[in-house]
Amino acid sequence: MSFFKAAARLAGVAGWLLGWRPDEFWRSTPVELEAVLRAARGDDEPDAGMDAGELERLRAVMPD
């Protein structure tokens, strides 16, 4: 599969499953996309949580 086809497919998956707009997909790194998809699937590690500081940082970045 070509890069274009793979990227288009992943962009579609990110839009469908995560509600990402195209610019959100293209600004993300492969590691970020993998982490979000793993978490959405429930594959995150049991003790891999976020602390209060990280939660507050995310709330500031995404206030909605």
MDTraj code that builds the backbone (N, CA, C; nanometers):
import mdtraj as md
import numpy as np

residues = "MET SER PHE PHE LYS ALA ALA ALA ARG LEU ALA GLY VAL ALA GLY TRP LEU LEU GLY TRP ARG PRO ASP GLU PHE TRP ARG SER THR PRO VAL GLU LEU GLU ALA VAL LEU ARG ALA ALA ARG GLY ASP ASP GLU PRO ASP ALA GLY MET ASP ALA GLY GLU LEU GLU ARG LEU ARG ALA VAL MET PRO ASP".split()
xyz = np.array([
    [0.0843, -0.1168, 0.0000],
    [0.0000, 0.0000, 0.0000],
    [0.0896, 0.1241, 0.0000],
    [0.0543, 0.2204, -0.0823],
    [0.1340, 0.3432, -0.0912],
    [0.1140, 0.4299, 0.0334],
    [0.2073, 0.5231, 0.0532],
    [0.1950, 0.6158, 0.1660],
    [0.0637, 0.6922, 0.1581],
    [0.0299, 0.7393, 0.0389],
    [-0.0927, 0.8174, 0.0215],
    [-0.2153, 0.7375, 0.0642],
    [-0.2239, 0.6129, 0.0184],
    [-0.3403, 0.5301, 0.0529],
    [-0.3447, 0.4993, 0.2020],
    [-0.2281, 0.4694, 0.2598],
    [-0.2233, 0.4394, 0.4034],
    [-0.2608, 0.5629, 0.4851],
    [-0.2094, 0.6795, 0.4466],
    [-0.2401, 0.8029, 0.5195],
    [-0.3878, 0.8386, 0.5059],
    [-0.4422, 0.8231, 0.3865],
    [-0.5842, 0.8525, 0.3662],
    [-0.6712, 0.7589, 0.4492],
    [-0.6331, 0.6342, 0.4542],
    [-0.7085, 0.5365, 0.5336],
    [-0.7023, 0.5713, 0.6825],
    [-0.5823, 0.6018, 0.7329],
    [-0.5675, 0.6395, 0.8737],
    [-0.6408, 0.7698, 0.9057],
    [-0.6389, 0.8650, 0.8132],
    [-0.7118, 0.9902, 0.8351],
    [-0.8611, 0.9625, 0.8463],
    [-0.9105, 0.8716, 0.7643],
    [-1.0514, 0.8333, 0.7727],
    [-1.0850, 0.7663, 0.9040],
    [-0.9967, 0.6776, 0.9493],
    [-1.0173, 0.6094, 1.0779],
    [-1.0166, 0.7110, 1.1916],
    [-0.9214, 0.8037, 1.1886],
    [-0.9131, 0.9054, 1.2941],
    [-1.0381, 0.9933, 1.2947],
    [-1.0890, 1.0246, 1.1782],
    [-1.2114, 1.1040, 1.1710],
    [-1.3326, 1.0286, 1.2205],
    [-1.3434, 0.9040, 1.1808],
    [-1.4595, 0.8219, 1.2159],
    [-1.4599, 0.7825, 1.3632],
    [-1.3480, 0.7301, 1.4111],
    [-1.3428, 0.6803, 1.5489],
    [-1.3175, 0.7887, 1.6529],
    [-1.2367, 0.8870, 1.6174],
    [-1.1934, 0.9859, 1.7159],
    [-1.2581, 1.1224, 1.6971],
    [-1.3239, 1.1425, 1.5840],
    [-1.3837, 1.2726, 1.5564],
    [-1.2830, 1.3787, 1.5166],
    [-1.1627, 1.3348, 1.4756],
    [-1.0580, 1.4298, 1.4374],
    [-1.0890, 1.4898, 1.3012],
    [-1.0643, 1.6193, 1.2896],
    [-1.0703, 1.6851, 1.1593],
    [-0.9365, 1.6608, 1.0893],
    [-0.9299, 1.6810, 0.9581],
    [-0.8042, 1.6545, 0.8863],
    [-0.6826, 1.7259, 0.9452],
    [-0.6984, 1.8520, 0.9854],
    [-0.5818, 1.9232, 1.0394],
    [-0.5339, 1.8612, 1.1702],
    [-0.6240, 1.8065, 1.2496],
    [-0.5837, 1.7403, 1.3740],
    [-0.5058, 1.6124, 1.3437],
    [-0.5499, 1.5406, 1.2416],
    [-0.4778, 1.4199, 1.2015],
    [-0.3373, 1.4550, 1.1536],
    [-0.3246, 1.5535, 1.0661],
    [-0.1948, 1.5851, 1.0069],
    [-0.0992, 1.6503, 1.1049],
    [-0.1512, 1.7117, 1.2109],
    [-0.0630, 1.7694, 1.3132],
    [-0.0152, 1.6655, 1.4134],
    [-0.0818, 1.5522, 1.4209],
    [-0.0422, 1.4493, 1.5183],
    [0.0781, 1.3708, 1.4667],
    [0.1526, 1.3164, 1.5601],
    [0.2639, 1.2292, 1.5232],
    [0.2132, 1.0857, 1.5195],
    [0.2842, 0.9965, 1.4525],
    [0.2439, 0.8558, 1.4541],
    [0.2341, 0.7991, 1.5959],
    [0.3230, 0.8413, 1.6842],
    [0.3203, 0.7932, 1.8230],
    [0.1936, 0.8409, 1.8933],
    [0.1555, 0.9668, 1.8708],
    [0.0327, 1.0195, 1.9318],
    [-0.0900, 0.9455, 1.8802],
    [-0.0964, 0.9239, 1.7501],
    [-0.2099, 0.8523, 1.6919],
    [-0.2179, 0.7108, 1.7471],
    [-0.1051, 0.6434, 1.7551],
    [-0.1034, 0.5076, 1.8099],
    [-0.1512, 0.5063, 1.9547],
    [-0.1045, 0.6010, 2.0341],
    [-0.1434, 0.6058, 2.1756],
    [-0.2935, 0.6279, 2.1914],
    [-0.3494, 0.7178, 2.1121],
    [-0.4927, 0.7457, 2.1214],
    [-0.5740, 0.6253, 2.0755],
    [-0.5318, 0.5607, 1.9672],
    [-0.6051, 0.4431, 1.9194],
    [-0.5953, 0.3272, 2.0178],
    [-0.4789, 0.3090, 2.0781],
    [-0.4651, 0.2036, 2.1801],
    [-0.5552, 0.2321, 2.2996],
    [-0.5569, 0.3560, 2.3447],
    [-0.6411, 0.3927, 2.4591],
    [-0.7890, 0.3744, 2.4251],
    [-0.8278, 0.4122, 2.3036],
    [-0.9674, 0.3958, 2.2623],
    [-1.0070, 0.2486, 2.2582],
    [-0.9108, 0.1637, 2.2269],
    [-0.9363, 0.0197, 2.2207],
    [-0.9258, -0.0462, 2.3580],
    [-0.8727, 0.0282, 2.4554],
    [-0.8583, -0.0262, 2.5897],
    [-0.7273, -0.0978, 2.6119],
    [-0.6289, -0.0707, 2.5265],
    [-0.4993, -0.1374, 2.5366],
    [-0.3983, -0.0627, 2.6219],
    [-0.4391, 0.0471, 2.6840],
    [-0.3411, 0.1187, 2.7653],
    [-0.3055, 0.0346, 2.8873],
    [-0.1893, 0.0563, 2.9392],
    [-0.1420, -0.0234, 3.0519],
    [-0.2222, 0.0107, 3.1770],
    [-0.2477, -0.0866, 3.2640],
    [-0.3341, -0.0651, 3.3799],
    [-0.2920, 0.0488, 3.4717],
    [-0.1645, 0.0646, 3.4964],
    [-0.1205, 0.1696, 3.5871],
    [-0.0674, 0.2924, 3.5133],
    [-0.0950, 0.3008, 3.3842],
    [-0.0490, 0.4145, 3.3056],
    [-0.1574, 0.5217, 3.3052],
    [-0.1745, 0.5891, 3.4166],
    [-0.2734, 0.6952, 3.4260],
    [-0.2079, 0.8307, 3.4120],
    [-0.2864, 0.9325, 3.4289],
    [-0.2289, 1.0663, 3.4252],
    [-0.2443, 1.1291, 3.5627],
    [-0.1504, 1.2136, 3.5954],
    [-0.1586, 1.2801, 3.7248],
    [-0.2417, 1.4080, 3.7116],
    [-0.2664, 1.4728, 3.8236],
    [-0.3505, 1.5928, 3.8250],
    [-0.2917, 1.7043, 3.7387],
    [-0.1597, 1.7165, 3.7377],
    [-0.0952, 1.8194, 3.6562],
    [-0.1180, 1.7988, 3.5077],
    [-0.1064, 1.6755, 3.4630],
    [-0.1299, 1.6444, 3.3217],
    [-0.2760, 1.6686, 3.2853],
    [-0.3675, 1.6295, 3.3725],
    [-0.5096, 1.6522, 3.3475],
    [-0.5392, 1.8016, 3.3370],
    [-0.4828, 1.8805, 3.4242],
    [-0.5040, 2.0254, 3.4206],
    [-0.4460, 2.0861, 3.2933],
    [-0.3289, 2.0372, 3.2503],
    [-0.2687, 2.0853, 3.1254],
    [-0.3603, 2.0548, 3.0076],
    [-0.4167, 1.9345, 3.0028],
    [-0.5072, 1.8975, 2.8943],
    [-0.6352, 1.9812, 2.8972],
    [-0.6858, 2.0083, 3.0152],
    [-0.8060, 2.0927, 3.0266],
    [-0.7792, 2.2335, 2.9750],
    [-0.6601, 2.2841, 2.9994],
    [-0.6251, 2.4181, 2.9521],
    [-0.6136, 2.4216, 2.8002],
    [-0.5615, 2.3143, 2.7425],
    [-0.5438, 2.3076, 2.5974],
    [-0.6762, 2.2814, 2.5265],
    [-0.7614, 2.1991, 2.5864],
    [-0.8901, 2.1618, 2.5262],
    [-1.0032, 2.1953, 2.6236],
    [-1.0415, 2.3221, 2.6335],
    [-1.1381, 2.3639, 2.7348],
    [-1.2801, 2.3111, 2.7151],
    [-1.3133, 2.2628, 2.5990],
    [-1.4503, 2.2153, 2.5787],
    [-1.4670, 2.0824, 2.6446],
])
top = md.Topology()
chain = top.add_chain()
for i, resn in enumerate(residues, 1):
    res = top.add_residue(resn, chain, resSeq=i)
    for name in ("N", "CA", "C"):
        top.add_atom(name, md.element.get_by_symbol(name[0]), res)
traj = md.Trajectory(xyz[None], top)
